[in-house]
Amino acid sequence: MHPIWIILKSEFWRRVRSKAFVLATLLAPIGIVALFALPGLLTFFAADSGDEPPVAVVDATEQLLPHLQEQSSSFTFVQSNTNQEALADSVRAEVYSGYLVLPETLLQGEGTASFYRSSGGGLGTQNRIQNVVERAVRDVRLANEDVPDAVESILAASPSLEMRRITEQGDQADATLIYSAIGYMLAFVIYFAVFIYGQYVMQGVIAEKSSRVVEIVVSSVRPFELLMGKVLGIGAMGLVQMVTWGALVSGALAVAGPIFMLFMDPSAYDIAPDASQEAALEAAGITIPSLPLSLLVWTLLFFVAGYLLYASLFAAVGSAVERVQDAQSLMYPVFIPLLIPLLVIGVVIEAPNGTLSTVLSFIPFFAPILMVLRSALTDVAFWQLALSWLLVMATFVGTIWVASRIYRVGIFMYGKPPSLRELIRWARYRP
C-alpha cells in the first residue's frame, strides 16, 4: 500500500492546491443555482417584456367577448367586424398581436376556435388562449341553460389537494415535488461528477503516456499500484468537492427560511406578526426541505463507488491511446452504461418503488445514479441501499482488475489505437 499512498497523495495535493480547483469548488454551486434559476427568470422577464398589441376578436356568437375580456389578464381583447384579410394585414402591421375567430357553433359544443398571429408565440400563448376560451364557452353555455349560480360555482371550483407525510415526529407537509427536484439534481450531479473526474483520470494517463513519464514511473512501482493511486487520488479530490458542495447547500437551506421572514409581510397572509417561521412558511405555501443526513451520506457513498467503477474504465481507455481524440471510439462502452440511467429518470420519478425502478437501481453500472434518486424520492430500505452499494463495489474490484491488466500493456503501446478485440487480448495477456 505504500506506493499507492505516495501516488494518491501526489495526485491529490497537486490538484487540490491549484487555483482552478479552488475556483471550481466555490463557483460551481453558484453556477448550478444560476442554471436552475435562469429559465424561470427568463420566463418572467419574457412575460413582462412590454405591452403587446390587443387581440382582435371576431365573435360570431355575440356572447363570448365580454367573458374573454373579464377573465383574461394576459391579453387585451377587442371586438372587430372587419374581414379576415384586413385583420391579417393589421396583424402584419402590428396593430394587433393576433386575431381570434369564434364560430357560433362553439355554444353547441361543436366547431373550433381559431387564433391567427404572424409568429408562433410558443406553447404558453396557445395554452392561455385555449384556457380563457374554454372558460368563456363554459360560462355562457351554463348561463344560457339557466343553471343556478350555486351549480356554476360548484363546476368552477378547483379544490386543491394537500399532500402530507406521516413520520415518527408526526405528520408534516409532503414536499414530493421539491424532493423530486432534489433527487433529479443529485442524479445529474453524480452523473457529471463521475464523468468529469473519470475524464481527469483518463487525461492524466494519456498525458503521462505521451510524455513517456509513465515508463520511468513504472520502473519503481507496479502498473496496478500506479493505476490505483491515480484513481484514488483524483477520487479524494472529487470527494472533497462533493462534501464542500453538500455543506454549502445545507447551509443555504438552513438560512433560506430566516431570509424569507425578513421580507415577508405577515398581514398579507393573515397571520400574527410573532408567528413562528414554520407557520409563516406554511401560510405562504413554501416548503423548505430539510435534507436528511442519511441522504447526504448515501449520496457520497454512491458517488465514491460510481467514481471508482467508471474511473478504472476511463484509465484503461487512456492507457490504450496517445491522444484524447483517439479515445472517442473506445469510450462508447464506458459512456453508454453511464447514459442509460438518465434515460429512465422519468420512470423512476413516476414510480420510485416500482419493479423496474427497483431492479435498475441494483444494476451496478446504474446504481450510483438511480439509487440516490430513489433515496431522495422515497424511503428505501437500508438493506437495499447497502446491497446495491456492495454490488457496485464488488463490480469495481472486478473492473479494476481487468483495467489494470489492460493498463499494464497499454502504457507501453504506441501508434494506432487498438480495437475492442485487442483490448480483450491485452486483458487476457500473461507475461
Secondary structure, DSSP 8 states (H G I E B T S, - for coil): -HHHHHHHHHHHHHHHTSHHHHHHHHHHHHHHHHHHHHHHHHHHHHHTS-----EEEEETTSSHHHHHHHH-SS--EEE--S-HHHHHHHHHTTSSSEEEEE-GGGGGT-S--EEE-SS--HHHHHHHHHHHHHHHHHHHHHHHTT--HHHHHHHH-------EEEETTEEEE--HHHHHHHHHHHHHHHHHHHHHHHHHHHHHHHHHHHTTHHHHHTTTS-HHHHHHHHHHHHHHHHHHHHHHHHHHHHHHHHHHHHHHHHH--GGGGT--TT--HHHHHHHTT-------HHHHHHHHHHHHHHHHHHHHHHHHHHHT-SSTGGGHHHHHHHHHHHHHHHHTHHHHHH-TTSHHHHHHTTSTTTHHHHHHHHHHHS---HHHHHHHHHHHHHHHHHHHHHHHHHHHHHTT--SS---HHHHHHHHT---
